Amino acid sequence: MKRKVILLFMMVLVLTGCGNANLTAREIQLETDICEICNMAISHPDYAAQAIFNNNDYQVFDDLGCLMDFLKSDSANDVTIAYIFSEDTGQWIDVKEAHYVYNADYWTPMNYGVLAFEQEQALTDYVHENGDGQLVSYDALLTDFKWGVHTH
């Protein structure tokens, strides 16, 4: 009986451990992190993105456009959450919650020109100060947005 209780207890521990996904965005490692899509080093972490999978693995991206390219692929089926670095707060934010603006003249590492903001007012202020921009929803970025060709 004692063996069964110990075995049951160990099974509960194993199963509980499997369910504890760490969904926290991790710090970018400038020396070693490489974009999953374009294979470029993450040299501008303020524009970086990352996807965290069900098994706690992650992939990093040097530009929002690279992340979106990845999220459209079959490889993204096991993604639990994806983060983008916020232009206004300098914090990781859920890509589904961010506010986006596009302008071909906005600089990003791969020249996609799409910036993410946590606060809608900060986005409005940025557009006012830096030139016209087209507001874009997360769903549009995944479906009908014309990303164009990125350059290195």
N, CA, C and O atoms as a GROMACS GRO file, in nm:
protein
  608
    1MET      N    1   0.083  -0.120   0.000
    1MET     CA    2   0.000   0.000   0.000
    1MET      C    3   0.087   0.126   0.000
    1MET      O    4   0.059   0.223  -0.070
    2LYS      N    5   0.192   0.121   0.081
    2LYS     CA    6   0.281   0.237   0.090
    2LYS      C    7   0.344   0.266  -0.046
    2LYS      O    8   0.360   0.382  -0.084
    3ARG      N    9   0.380   0.160  -0.120
    3ARG     CA   10   0.440   0.177  -0.253
    3ARG      C   11   0.342   0.245  -0.349
    3ARG      O   12   0.382   0.330  -0.429
    4LYS      N   13   0.215   0.207  -0.341
    4LYS     CA   14   0.115   0.266  -0.429
    4LYS      C   15   0.097   0.415  -0.400
    4LYS      O   16   0.082   0.495  -0.492
    5VAL      N   17   0.098   0.451  -0.273
    5VAL     CA   18   0.084   0.592  -0.235
    5VAL      C   19   0.205   0.672  -0.285
    5VAL      O   20   0.189   0.781  -0.339
    6ILE      N   21   0.323   0.617  -0.268
    6ILE     CA   22   0.444   0.686  -0.316
    6ILE      C   23   0.441   0.698  -0.467
    6ILE      O   24   0.473   0.804  -0.521
    7LEU      N   25   0.403   0.593  -0.535
    7LEU     CA   26   0.395   0.596  -0.681
    7LEU      C   27   0.292   0.698  -0.728
    7LEU      O   28   0.317   0.774  -0.821
    8LEU      N   29   0.177   0.700  -0.664
    8LEU     CA   30   0.073   0.796  -0.697
    8LEU      C   31   0.122   0.939  -0.674
    8LEU      O   32   0.098   1.028  -0.756
    9PHE      N   33   0.188   0.960  -0.562
    9PHE     CA   34   0.243   1.093  -0.530
    9PHE      C   35   0.344   1.137  -0.636
    9PHE      O   36   0.341   1.252  -0.679
   10MET      N   37   0.432   1.047  -0.678
   10MET     CA   38   0.532   1.080  -0.780
   10MET      C   39   0.466   1.110  -0.914
   10MET      O   40   0.510   1.200  -0.985
   11MET      N   41   0.362   1.037  -0.949
   11MET     CA   42   0.292   1.064  -1.074
   11MET      C   43   0.226   1.201  -1.072
   11MET      O   44   0.229   1.272  -1.172
   12VAL      N   45   0.169   1.238  -0.960
   12VAL     CA   46   0.108   1.370  -0.946
   12VAL      C   47   0.214   1.479  -0.962
   12VAL      O   48   0.190   1.579  -1.030
   13LEU      N   49   0.330   1.461  -0.901
   13LEU     CA   50   0.438   1.558  -0.915
   13LEU      C   51   0.483   1.573  -1.060
   13LEU      O   52   0.503   1.684  -1.108
   14VAL      N   53   0.500   1.463  -1.128
   14VAL     CA   54   0.543   1.466  -1.268
   14VAL      C   55   0.438   1.536  -1.354
   14VAL      O   56   0.472   1.623  -1.434
   15LEU      N   57   0.313   1.500  -1.338
   15LEU     CA   58   0.208   1.561  -1.417
   15LEU      C   59   0.191   1.709  -1.386
   15LEU      O   60   0.164   1.789  -1.475
   16THR      N   61   0.205   1.746  -1.261
   16THR     CA   62   0.196   1.886  -1.223
   16THR      C   63   0.311   1.964  -1.285
   16THR      O   64   0.290   2.075  -1.335
   17GLY      N   65   0.430   1.909  -1.283
   17GLY     CA   66   0.546   1.975  -1.343
   17GLY      C   67   0.530   1.995  -1.492
   17GLY      O   68   0.578   2.096  -1.545
   18CYS      N   69   0.465   1.903  -1.561
   18CYS     CA   70   0.445   1.915  -1.705
   18CYS      C   71   0.348   2.026  -1.739
   18CYS      O   72   0.353   2.081  -1.850
   19GLY      N   73   0.262   2.061  -1.647
   19GLY     CA   74   0.162   2.164  -1.675
   19GLY      C   75   0.206   2.304  -1.642
   19GLY      O   76   0.133   2.399  -1.668
   20ASN      N   77   0.324   2.321  -1.584
   20ASN     CA   78   0.370   2.452  -1.542
   20ASN      C   79   0.456   2.517  -1.650
   20ASN      O   80   0.579   2.516  -1.641
   21ALA      N   81   0.392   2.572  -1.751
   21ALA     CA   82   0.466   2.639  -1.857
   21ALA      C   83   0.512   2.776  -1.808
   21ALA      O   84   0.436   2.848  -1.743
   22ASN      N   85   0.636   2.810  -1.840
   22ASN     CA   86   0.687   2.942  -1.808
   22ASN      C   87   0.658   3.032  -1.927
   22ASN      O   88   0.726   3.025  -2.029
   23LEU      N   89   0.557   3.116  -1.913
   23LEU     CA   90   0.514   3.200  -2.023
   23LEU      C   91   0.571   3.341  -2.015
   23LEU      O   92   0.525   3.432  -2.084
   24THR      N   93   0.671   3.359  -1.932
   24THR     CA   94   0.735   3.489  -1.916
   24THR      C   95   0.832   3.514  -2.030
   24THR      O   96   0.910   3.427  -2.066
   25ALA      N   97   0.827   3.634  -2.084
   25ALA     CA   98   0.924   3.671  -2.188
   25ALA      C   99   1.063   3.669  -2.128
   25ALA      O  100   1.082   3.707  -2.012
   26ARG      N  101   1.159   3.625  -2.206
   26ARG     CA  102   1.295   3.617  -2.155
   26ARG      C  103   1.379   3.730  -2.214
   26ARG      O  104   1.345   3.788  -2.317
   27GLU      N  105   1.488   3.758  -2.147
   27GLU     CA  106   1.579   3.863  -2.192
   27GLU      C  107   1.652   3.817  -2.319
   27GLU      O  108   1.693   3.701  -2.330
   28ILE      N  109   1.668   3.909  -2.411
   28ILE     CA  110   1.741   3.879  -2.534
   28ILE      C  111   1.890   3.873  -2.503
   28ILE      O  112   1.943   3.958  -2.431
   29GLN      N  113   1.957   3.773  -2.558
   29GLN     CA  114   2.101   3.757  -2.543
   29GLN      C  115   2.168   3.807  -2.671
   29GLN      O  116   2.170   3.737  -2.772
   30LEU      N  117   2.222   3.928  -2.667
   30LEU     CA  118   2.277   3.992  -2.786
   30LEU      C  119   2.389   3.912  -2.850
   30LEU      O  120   2.406   3.917  -2.972
   31GLU      N  121   2.465   3.840  -2.773
   31GLU     CA  122   2.580   3.767  -2.827
   31GLU      C  123   2.539   3.638  -2.900
   31GLU      O  124   2.612   3.591  -2.987
   32THR      N  125   2.423   3.582  -2.865
   32THR     CA  126   2.391   3.449  -2.917
   32THR      C  127   2.255   3.436  -2.986
   32THR      O  128   2.237   3.343  -3.065
   33ASP      N  129   2.160   3.524  -2.960
   33ASP     CA  130   2.027   3.509  -3.017
   33ASP      C  131   2.025   3.544  -3.165
   33ASP      O  132   2.076   3.648  -3.207
   34ILE      N  133   1.966   3.455  -3.243
   34ILE     CA  134   1.957   3.469  -3.388
   34ILE      C  135   1.809   3.457  -3.428
   34ILE      O  136   1.737   3.372  -3.377
   35CYS      N  137   1.766   3.544  -3.518
   35CYS     CA  138   1.628   3.542  -3.565
   35CYS      C  139   1.598   3.410  -3.636
   35CYS      O  140   1.673   3.365  -3.722
   36GLU      N  141   1.488   3.349  -3.598
   36GLU     CA  142   1.447   3.222  -3.655
   36GLU      C  143   1.417   3.231  -3.804
   36GLU      O  144   1.435   3.133  -3.877
   37ILE      N  145   1.372   3.344  -3.851
   37ILE     CA  146   1.331   3.359  -3.991
   37ILE      C  147   1.446   3.405  -4.081
   37ILE      O  148   1.472   3.341  -4.183
   38CYS      N  149   1.513   3.512  -4.046
   38CYS     CA  150   1.613   3.569  -4.137
   38CYS      C  151   1.757   3.536  -4.098
   38CYS      O  152   1.851   3.571  -4.170
   39ASN      N  153   1.773   3.468  -3.985
   39ASN     CA  154   1.906   3.426  -3.937
   39ASN      C  155   2.000   3.542  -3.907
   39ASN      O  156   2.122   3.525  -3.907
   40MET      N  157   1.945   3.658  -3.880
   40MET     CA  158   2.026   3.774  -3.842
   40MET      C  159   2.038   3.776  -3.689
   40MET      O  160   1.948   3.734  -3.618
   41ALA      N  161   2.150   3.827  -3.641
   41ALA     CA  162   2.168   3.844  -3.496
   41ALA      C  163   2.068   3.948  -3.445
   41ALA      O  164   2.034   4.042  -3.516
   42ILE      N  165   2.024   3.928  -3.324
   42ILE     CA  166   1.934   4.026  -3.262
   42ILE      C  167   2.022   4.140  -3.210
   42ILE      O  168   2.070   4.134  -3.096
   43SER      N  169   2.042   4.241  -3.290
   43SER     CA  170   2.132   4.350  -3.252
   43SER      C  171   2.057   4.473  -3.203
   43SER      O  172   2.117   4.566  -3.150
   44HIS      N  173   1.926   4.475  -3.222
   44HIS     CA  174   1.842   4.585  -3.175
   44HIS      C  175   1.728   4.526  -3.091
   44HIS      O  176   1.617   4.509  -3.141
   45PRO      N  177   1.755   4.496  -2.964
   45PRO     CA  178   1.654   4.428  -2.882
   45PRO      C  179   1.526   4.509  -2.862
   45PRO      O  180   1.422   4.453  -2.826
   46ASP      N  181   1.532   4.639  -2.885
   46ASP     CA  182   1.411   4.722  -2.871
   46ASP      C  183   1.307   4.692  -2.979
   46ASP      O  184   1.194   4.741  -2.970
   47TYR      N  185   1.343   4.615  -3.079
   47TYR     CA  186   1.250   4.577  -3.185
   47TYR      C  187   1.226   4.426  -3.189
   47TYR      O  188   1.158   4.376  -3.278
   48ALA      N  189   1.281   4.356  -3.094
   48ALA     CA  190   1.277   4.210  -3.093
   48ALA      C  191   1.138   4.156  -3.061
   48ALA      O  192   1.052   4.227  -3.007
   49ALA      N  193   1.120   4.030  -3.096
   49ALA     CA  194   0.996   3.958  -3.065
   49ALA      C  195   1.035   3.816  -3.026
   49ALA      O  196   1.146   3.771  -3.053
   50GLN      N  197   0.942   3.746  -2.964
   50GLN     CA  198   0.968   3.608  -2.928
   50GLN      C  199   0.837   3.531  -2.917
   50GLN      O  200   0.732   3.586  -2.885
   51ALA      N  201   0.847   3.401  -2.944
   51ALA     CA  202   0.733   3.310  -2.931
   51ALA      C  203   0.771   3.203  -2.831
   51ALA      O  204   0.881   3.149  -2.835
   52ILE      N  205   0.678   3.172  -2.741
   52ILE     CA  206   0.700   3.068  -2.641
   52ILE      C  207   0.603   2.953  -2.672
   52ILE      O  208   0.484   2.975  -2.694
   53PHE      N  209   0.657   2.832  -2.672
   53PHE     CA  210   0.580   2.714  -2.708
   53PHE      C  211   0.525   2.642  -2.586
   53PHE      O  212   0.565   2.670  -2.472
   54ASN      N  213   0.434   2.551  -2.611
   54ASN     CA  214   0.371   2.473  -2.504
   54ASN      C  215   0.474   2.400  -2.417
   54ASN      O  216   0.450   2.381  -2.298
   55ASN      N  217   0.586   2.360  -2.475
   55ASN     CA  218   0.687   2.285  -2.401
   55ASN      C  219   0.794   2.374  -2.338
   55ASN      O  220   0.898   2.325  -2.295
   56ASN      N  221   0.770   2.503  -2.333
   56ASN     CA  222   0.860   2.605  -2.276
   56ASN      C  223   0.978   2.640  -2.366
   56ASN      O  224   1.061   2.722  -2.327
   57ASP      N  225   0.988   2.582  -2.484
   57ASP     CA  226   1.088   2.627  -2.579
   57ASP      C  227   1.048   2.766  -2.629
   57ASP      O  228   0.935   2.810  -2.608
   58TYR      N  229   1.140   2.832  -2.693
   58TYR     CA  230   1.109   2.965  -2.746
   58TYR      C  231   1.189   2.987  -2.874
   58TYR      O  232   1.288   2.919  -2.899
   59GLN      N  233   1.143   3.083  -2.953
   59GLN     CA  234   1.213   3.129  -3.070
   59GLN      C  235   1.217   3.281  -3.062
   59GLN      O  236   1.124   3.344  -3.013
   60VAL      N  237   1.326   3.340  -3.111
   60VAL     CA  238   1.337   3.485  -3.109
   60VAL      C  239   1.343   3.538  -3.251
   60VAL      O  240   1.379   3.467  -3.345
   61PHE      N  241   1.306   3.666  -3.265
   61PHE     CA  242   1.296   3.730  -3.395
   61PHE      C  243   1.348   3.872  -3.383
   61PHE      O  244   1.329   3.937  -3.280
   62ASP      N  245   1.412   3.921  -3.487
   62ASP     CA  246   1.472   4.055  -3.480
   62ASP      C  247   1.376   4.166  -3.520
   62ASP      O  248   1.408   4.284  -3.504
   63ASP      N  249   1.258   4.130  -3.572
   63ASP     CA  250   1.163   4.230  -3.621
   63ASP      C  251   1.023   4.170  -3.613
   63ASP      O  252   1.007   4.048  -3.626
   64LEU      N  253   0.925   4.253  -3.591
   64LEU     CA  254   0.786   4.206  -3.585
   64LEU      C  255   0.747   4.133  -3.713
   64LEU      O  256   0.674   4.034  -3.706
   65GLY      N  257   0.794   4.179  -3.827
   65GLY     CA  258   0.761   4.114  -3.954
   65GLY      C  259   0.809   3.970  -3.958
   65GLY      O  260   0.740   3.883  -4.012
   66CYS      N  261   0.926   3.944  -3.903
   66CYS     CA  262   0.976   3.806  -3.898
   66CYS      C  263   0.888   3.720  -3.808
   66CYS      O  264   0.858   3.606  -3.841
   67LEU      N  265   0.848   3.774  -3.693
   67LEU     CA  266   0.758   3.700  -3.604
   67LEU      C  267   0.627   3.668  -3.675
   67LEU      O  268   0.580   3.554  -3.668
   68MET      N  269   0.569   3.765  -3.744
   68MET     CA  270   0.442   3.742  -3.812
   68MET      C  271   0.456   3.638  -3.922
   68MET      O  272   0.367   3.556  -3.943
   69ASP      N  273   0.568   3.640  -3.992
   69ASP     CA  274   0.595   3.539  -4.093
   69ASP      C  275   0.595   3.400  -4.028
   69ASP      O  276   0.539   3.305  -4.082
   70PHE      N  277   0.659   3.390  -3.913
   70PHE     CA  278   0.664   3.263  -3.840
   70PHE      C  279   0.525   3.221  -3.793
   70PHE      O  280   0.488   3.105  -3.806
   71LEU      N  281   0.447   3.316  -3.737
   71LEU     CA  282   0.315   3.283  -3.684
   71LEU      C  283   0.218   3.235  -3.792
   71LEU      O  284   0.120   3.167  -3.762
   72LYS      N  285   0.244   3.270  -3.916
   72LYS     CA  286   0.160   3.224  -4.027
   72LYS      C  287   0.194   3.082  -4.070
   72LYS      O  288   0.119   3.020  -4.145
   73SER      N  289   0.306   3.030  -4.023
   73SER     CA  290   0.353   2.898  -4.066
   73SER      C  291   0.296   2.786  -3.978
   73SER      O  292   0.245   2.811  -3.869
   74ASP      N  293   0.306   2.665  -4.028
   74ASP     CA  294   0.263   2.548  -3.951
   74ASP      C  295   0.350   2.528  -3.827
   74ASP      O  296   0.306   2.466  -3.730
   75SER      N  297   0.471   2.580  -3.828
   75SER     CA  298   0.562   2.566  -3.713
   75SER      C  299   0.508   2.637  -3.589
   75SER      O  300   0.552   2.609  -3.478
   76ALA      N  301   0.413   2.726  -3.608
   76ALA     CA  302   0.360   2.805  -3.496
   76ALA      C  303   0.241   2.739  -3.427
   76ALA      O  304   0.183   2.798  -3.336
   77ASN      N  305   0.204   2.620  -3.469
   77ASN     CA  306   0.087   2.554  -3.411
   77ASN      C  307   0.096   2.535  -3.261
   77ASN      O  308  -0.007   2.536  -3.193
   78ASP      N  309   0.216   2.518  -3.207
   78ASP     CA  310   0.232   2.493  -3.064
   78ASP      C  311   0.274   2.618  -2.986
   78ASP      O  312   0.317   2.608  -2.872
   79VAL      N  313   0.262   2.736  -3.048
   79VAL     CA  314   0.296   2.860  -2.978
   79VAL      C  315   0.186   2.890  -2.877
   79VAL      O  316   0.068   2.893  -2.910
   80THR      N  317   0.227   2.912  -2.753
   80THR     CA  318   0.133   2.946  -2.646
   80THR      C  319   0.110   3.096  -2.640
   80THR      O  320  -0.003   3.142  -2.623
   81ILE      N  321   0.218   3.172  -2.652
   81ILE     CA  322   0.210   3.318  -2.646
   81ILE      C  323   0.327   3.376  -2.724
   81ILE      O  324   0.433   3.314  -2.733
   82ALA      N  325   0.307   3.495  -2.778
   82ALA     CA  326   0.414   3.565  -2.848
   82ALA      C  327   0.422   3.707  -2.793
   82ALA      O  328   0.320   3.768  -2.760
   83TYR      N  329   0.543   3.757  -2.784
   83TYR     CA  330   0.567   3.891  -2.730
   83TYR      C  331   0.641   3.977  -2.831
   83TYR      O  332   0.717   3.928  -2.914
   84ILE      N  333   0.617   4.106  -2.821
   84ILE     CA  334   0.691   4.207  -2.896
   84ILE      C  335   0.736   4.313  -2.796
   84ILE      O  336   0.669   4.338  -2.696
   85PHE      N  337   0.849   4.373  -2.823
   85PHE     CA  338   0.900   4.478  -2.735
   85PHE      C  339   0.826   4.607  -2.768
   85PHE      O  340   0.819   4.647  -2.884
   86SER      N  341   0.771   4.670  -2.667
   86SER     CA  342   0.688   4.789  -2.685
   86SER      C  343   0.772   4.914  -2.706
   86SER      O  344   0.866   4.942  -2.632
   87GLU      N  345   0.736   4.989  -2.809
   87GLU     CA  346   0.804   5.115  -2.842
   87GLU      C  347   0.788   5.217  -2.730
   87GLU      O  348   0.880   5.294  -2.703
   88ASP      N  349   0.671   5.219  -2.664
   88ASP     CA  350   0.644   5.324  -2.566
   88ASP      C  351   0.686   5.290  -2.424
   88ASP      O  352   0.731   5.378  -2.352
   89THR      N  353   0.672   5.166  -2.382
   89THR     CA  354   0.703   5.132  -2.243
   89THR      C  355   0.836   5.061  -2.226
   89THR      O  356   0.888   5.050  -2.115
   90GLY      N  357   0.892   5.011  -2.337
   90GLY     CA  358   1.017   4.936  -2.326
   90GLY      C  359   1.001   4.805  -2.252
   90GLY      O  360   1.094   4.756  -2.189
   91GLN      N  361   0.881   4.748  -2.260
   91GLN     CA  362   0.849   4.622  -2.193
   91GLN      C  363   0.799   4.521  -2.296
   91GLN      O  364   0.754   4.559  -2.404
   92TRP      N  365   0.808   4.393  -2.262
   92TRP     CA  366   0.750   4.289  -2.346
   92TRP      C  367   0.599   4.293  -2.331
   92TRP      O  368   0.547   4.300  -2.219
   93ILE      N  369   0.528   4.289  -2.443
   93ILE     CA  370   0.381   4.286  -2.440
   93ILE      C  371   0.331   4.175  -2.533
   93ILE      O  372   0.396   4.140  -2.631
   94ASP      N  373   0.216   4.123  -2.500
   94ASP     CA  374   0.152   4.019  -2.581
   94ASP      C  375   0.120   4.078  -2.718
   94ASP      O  376   0.059   4.185  -2.726
   95VAL      N  377   0.160   4.011  -2.825
   95VAL     CA  378   0.136   4.064  -2.959
   95VAL      C  379  -0.013   4.083  -2.988
   95VAL      O  380  -0.049   4.168  -3.070
   96LYS      N  381  -0.097   4.005  -2.924
   96LYS     CA  382  -0.241   4.018  -2.948
   96LYS      C  383  -0.300   4.141  -2.879
   96LYS      O  384  -0.410   4.184  -2.914
   97GLU      N  385  -0.230   4.197  -2.783
   97GLU     CA  386  -0.278   4.312  -2.707
   97GLU      C  387  -0.217   4.444  -2.753
   97GLU      O  388  -0.264   4.552  -2.714
   98ALA      N  389  -0.116   4.438  -2.835
   98ALA     CA  390  -0.043   4.559  -2.877
   98ALA      C  391  -0.125   4.641  -2.977
   98ALA      O  392  -0.217   4.590  -3.042
   99HIS      N  393  -0.088   4.767  -2.988
   99HIS     CA  394  -0.143   4.859  -3.089
   99HIS      C  395  -0.031   4.881  -3.191
   99HIS      O  396   0.084   4.905  -3.153
  100TYR      N  397  -0.064   4.874  -3.319
  100TYR     CA  398   0.038   4.878  -3.424
  100TYR      C  399   0.018   4.995  -3.518
  100TYR      O  400  -0.094   5.039  -3.544
  101VAL      N  401   0.131   5.044  -3.569
  101VAL     CA  402   0.129   5.148  -3.670
  101VAL      C  403   0.235   5.116  -3.775
  101VAL      O  404   0.344   5.067  -3.743
  102TYR      N  405   0.200   5.143  -3.899
  102TYR     CA  406   0.292   5.118  -4.011
  102TYR      C  407   0.321   5.247  -4.086
  102TYR      O  408   0.232   5.328  -4.111
  103ASN      N  409   0.446   5.263  -4.121
  103ASN     CA  410   0.489   5.368  -4.212
  103ASN      C  411   0.619   5.318  -4.275
  103ASN      O  412   0.711   5.279  -4.203
  104ALA      N  413   0.627   5.320  -4.405
  104ALA     CA  414   0.747   5.272  -4.474
  104ALA      C  415   0.872   5.349  -4.430
  104ALA      O  416   0.984   5.299  -4.444
  105ASP      N  417   0.853   5.470  -4.378
  105ASP     CA  418   0.968   5.550  -4.334
  105ASP      C  419   1.009   5.522  -4.189
  105ASP      O  420   1.113   5.571  -4.146
  106TYR      N  421   0.930   5.446  -4.114
  106TYR     CA  422   0.969   5.409  -3.978
  106TYR      C  423   1.079   5.305  -3.987
  106TYR      O  424   1.066   5.207  -4.060
  107TRP      N  425   1.186   5.326  -3.913
  107TRP     CA  426   1.297   5.232  -3.916
  107TRP      C  427   1.269   5.113  -3.824
  107TRP      O  428   1.229   5.131  -3.709
  108THR      N  429   1.290   4.993  -3.876
  108THR     CA  430   1.294   4.870  -3.796
  108THR      C  431   1.408   4.785  -3.852
  108THR      O  432   1.451   4.808  -3.965
  109PRO      N  433   1.459   4.689  -3.778
  109PRO     CA  434   1.578   4.615  -3.822
  109PRO      C  435   1.568   4.553  -3.961
  109PRO      O  436   1.668   4.551  -4.034
  110MET      N  437   1.452   4.505  -4.000
  110MET     CA  438   1.437   4.445  -4.132
  110MET      C  439   1.356   4.534  -4.227
  110MET      O  440   1.310   4.488  -4.331
  111ASN      N  441   1.340   4.659  -4.190
  111ASN     CA  442   1.270   4.760  -4.271
  111ASN      C  443   1.124   4.726  -4.301
  111ASN      O  444   1.071   4.764  -4.405
  112TYR      N  445   1.059   4.656  -4.208
  112TYR     CA  446   0.917   4.632  -4.225
  112TYR      C  447   0.834   4.756  -4.190
  112TYR      O  448   0.725   4.774  -4.243
  113GLY      N  449   0.885   4.841  -4.102
  113GLY     CA  450   0.818   4.967  -4.072
  113GLY      C  451   0.696   4.957  -3.983
  113GLY      O  452   0.616   5.050  -3.981
  114VAL      N  453   0.679   4.848  -3.910
  114VAL     CA  454   0.564   4.833  -3.819
  114VAL      C  455   0.616   4.839  -3.676
  114VAL      O  456   0.708   4.766  -3.639
  115LEU      N  457   0.556   4.927  -3.598
  115LEU     CA  458   0.595   4.944  -3.457
  115LEU      C  459   0.479   4.903  -3.367
  115LEU      O  460   0.363   4.915  -3.404
  116ALA      N  461   0.513   4.853  -3.249
  116ALA     CA  462   0.414   4.808  -3.151
  116ALA      C  463   0.416   4.900  -3.029
  116ALA      O  464   0.522   4.942  -2.983
  117PHE      N  465   0.298   4.930  -2.979
  117PHE     CA  466   0.282   5.015  -2.861
  117PHE      C  467   0.188   4.947  -2.763
  117PHE      O  468   0.092   4.880  -2.801
  118GLU      N  469   0.218   4.966  -2.635
  118GLU     CA  470   0.128   4.913  -2.533
  118GLU      C  471   0.008   5.006  -2.514
  118GLU      O  472  -0.105   4.961  -2.499
  119GLN      N  473   0.034   5.136  -2.515
  119GLN     CA  474  -0.070   5.236  -2.491
  119GLN      C  475  -0.113   5.302  -2.623
  119GLN      O  476  -0.029   5.348  -2.699
  120GLU      N  477  -0.242   5.305  -2.648
  120GLU     CA  478  -0.293   5.364  -2.770
  120GLU      C  479  -0.259   5.513  -2.781
  120GLU      O  480  -0.230   5.562  -2.890
  121GLN      N  481  -0.262   5.585  -2.669
  121GLN     CA  482  -0.230   5.727  -2.671
  121GLN      C  483  -0.084   5.750  -2.709
  121GLN      O  484  -0.052   5.845  -2.781
  122ALA      N  485   0.004   5.664  -2.662
  122ALA     CA  486   0.146   5.675  -2.698
  122ALA      C  487   0.164   5.655  -2.848
  122ALA      O  488   0.247   5.722  -2.910
  123LEU      N  489   0.089   5.564  -2.907
  123LEU     CA  490   0.094   5.543  -3.052
  123LEU      C  491   0.050   5.670  -3.124
  123LEU      O  492   0.116   5.714  -3.219
  124THR      N  493  -0.061   5.727  -3.081
  124THR     CA  494  -0.111   5.850  -3.142
  124THR      C  495  -0.009   5.962  -3.133
  124THR      O  496   0.014   6.034  -3.230
  125ASP      N  497   0.053   5.977  -3.017
  125ASP     CA  498   0.156   6.080  -2.999
  125ASP      C  499   0.276   6.055  -3.090
  125ASP      O  500   0.330   6.149  -3.148
  126TYR      N  501   0.317   5.930  -3.103
  126TYR     CA  502   0.430   5.897  -3.187
  126TYR      C  503   0.402   5.932  -3.333
  126TYR      O  504   0.487   5.991  -3.400
  127VAL      N  505   0.284   5.897  -3.381
  127VAL     CA  506   0.247   5.928  -3.519
  127VAL      C  507   0.247   6.079  -3.541
  127VAL      O  508   0.294   6.127  -3.644
  128HIS      N  509   0.194   6.152  -3.445
  128HIS     CA  510   0.189   6.298  -3.456
  128HIS      C  511   0.330   6.358  -3.464
  128HIS      O  512   0.353   6.453  -3.539
  129GLU      N  513   0.422   6.304  -3.387
  129GLU     CA  514   0.559   6.357  -3.381
  129GLU      C  515   0.649   6.307  -3.494
  129GLU      O  516   0.744   6.376  -3.531
  130ASN      N  517   0.622   6.188  -3.549
  130ASN     CA  518   0.715   6.125  -3.643
  130ASN      C  519   0.662   6.103  -3.783
  130ASN      O  520   0.727   6.036  -3.864
  131GLY      N  521   0.549   6.155  -3.813
  131GLY     CA  522   0.496   6.138  -3.948
  131GLY      C  523   0.378   6.043  -3.952
  131GLY      O  524   0.360   5.958  -3.864
  132ASP      N  525   0.299   6.060  -4.054
  132ASP     CA  526   0.177   5.980  -4.068
  132ASP      C  527   0.207   5.833  -4.063
  132ASP      O  528   0.311   5.786  -4.109
  133GLY      N  529   0.113   5.762  -4.006
  133GLY     CA  530   0.124   5.617  -4.000
  133GLY      C  531  -0.013   5.555  -4.017
  133GLY      O  532  -0.115   5.617  -3.986
  134GLN      N  533  -0.015   5.434  -4.066
  134GLN     CA  534  -0.139   5.360  -4.084
  134GLN      C  535  -0.158   5.268  -3.964
  134GLN      O  536  -0.074   5.183  -3.937
  135LEU      N  537  -0.269   5.285  -3.892
  135LEU     CA  538  -0.299   5.195  -3.780
  135LEU      C  539  -0.335   5.058  -3.837
  135LEU      O  540  -0.410   5.047  -3.933
  136VAL      N  541  -0.280   4.954  -3.774
  136VAL     CA  542  -0.299   4.818  -3.823
  136VAL      C  543  -0.332   4.729  -3.704
  136VAL      O  544  -0.268   4.738  -3.599
  137SER      N  545  -0.432   4.644  -3.720
  137SER     CA  546  -0.468   4.551  -3.613
  137SER      C  547  -0.381   4.426  -3.620
  137SER      O  548  -0.319   4.397  -3.722
  138TYR      N  549  -0.378   4.354  -3.510
  138TYR     CA  550  -0.305   4.228  -3.505
  138TYR      C  551  -0.358   4.130  -3.609
  138TYR      O  552  -0.281   4.066  -3.680
  139ASP      N  553  -0.491   4.120  -3.618
  139ASP     CA  554  -0.551   4.028  -3.715
  139ASP      C  555  -0.512   4.065  -3.858
  139ASP      O  556  -0.484   3.977  -3.939
  140ALA      N  557  -0.509   4.194  -3.889
  140ALA     CA  558  -0.469   4.237  -4.023
  140ALA      C  559  -0.323   4.202  -4.051
  140ALA      O  560  -0.289   4.164  -4.162
  141LEU      N  561  -0.237   4.214  -3.951
  141LEU     CA  562  -0.096   4.179  -3.969
  141LEU      C  563  -0.080   4.032  -4.006
  141LEU      O  564   0.011   3.995  -4.081
  142LEU      N  565  -0.168   3.948  -3.954
  142LEU     CA  566  -0.162   3.804  -3.982
  142LEU      C  567  -0.231   3.764  -4.112
  142LEU      O  568  -0.206   3.656  -4.164
  143THR      N  569  -0.317   3.850  -4.163
  143THR     CA  570  -0.396   3.808  -4.279
  143THR      C  571  -0.366   3.891  -4.403
  143THR      O  572  -0.294   3.845  -4.492
  144ASP      N  573  -0.418   4.012  -4.411
  144ASP     CA  574  -0.414   4.085  -4.538
  144ASP      C  575  -0.311   4.199  -4.545
  144ASP      O  576  -0.305   4.269  -4.646
  145PHE      N  577  -0.232   4.217  -4.442
  145PHE     CA  578  -0.131   4.323  -4.445
  145PHE      C  579  -0.023   4.287  -4.546
  145PHE      O  580   0.024   4.173  -4.549
  146LYS      N  581   0.017   4.383  -4.627
  146LYS     CA  582   0.122   4.362  -4.729
  146LYS      C  583   0.257   4.396  -4.668
  146LYS      O  584   0.294   4.513  -4.661
  147TRP      N  585   0.330   4.294  -4.624
  147TRP     CA  586   0.458   4.314  -4.555
  147TRP      C  587   0.568   4.362  -4.647
  147TRP      O  588   0.661   4.429  -4.602
  148GLY      N  589   0.560   4.331  -4.773
  148GLY     CA  590   0.666   4.371  -4.863
  148GLY      C  591   0.790   4.286  -4.843
  148GLY      O  592   0.788   4.185  -4.772
  149VAL      N  593   0.897   4.327  -4.905
  149VAL     CA  594   1.023   4.254  -4.897
  149VAL      C  595   1.114   4.325  -4.801
  149VAL      O  596   1.138   4.445  -4.814
  150HIS      N  597   1.165   4.251  -4.703
  150HIS     CA  598   1.257   4.314  -4.608
  150HIS      C  599   1.398   4.318  -4.667
  150HIS      O  600   1.432   4.241  -4.757
  151THR      N  601   1.477   4.410  -4.615
  151THR     CA  602   1.615   4.422  -4.659
  151THR      C  603   1.706   4.412  -4.540
  151THR      O  604   1.663   4.435  -4.427
  152HIS      N  605   1.830   4.379  -4.563
  152HIS     CA  606   1.927   4.364  -4.454
  152HIS      C  607   2.008   4.489  -4.439
  152HIS      O  608   2.096   4.496  -4.353
   0.00000   0.00000   0.00000
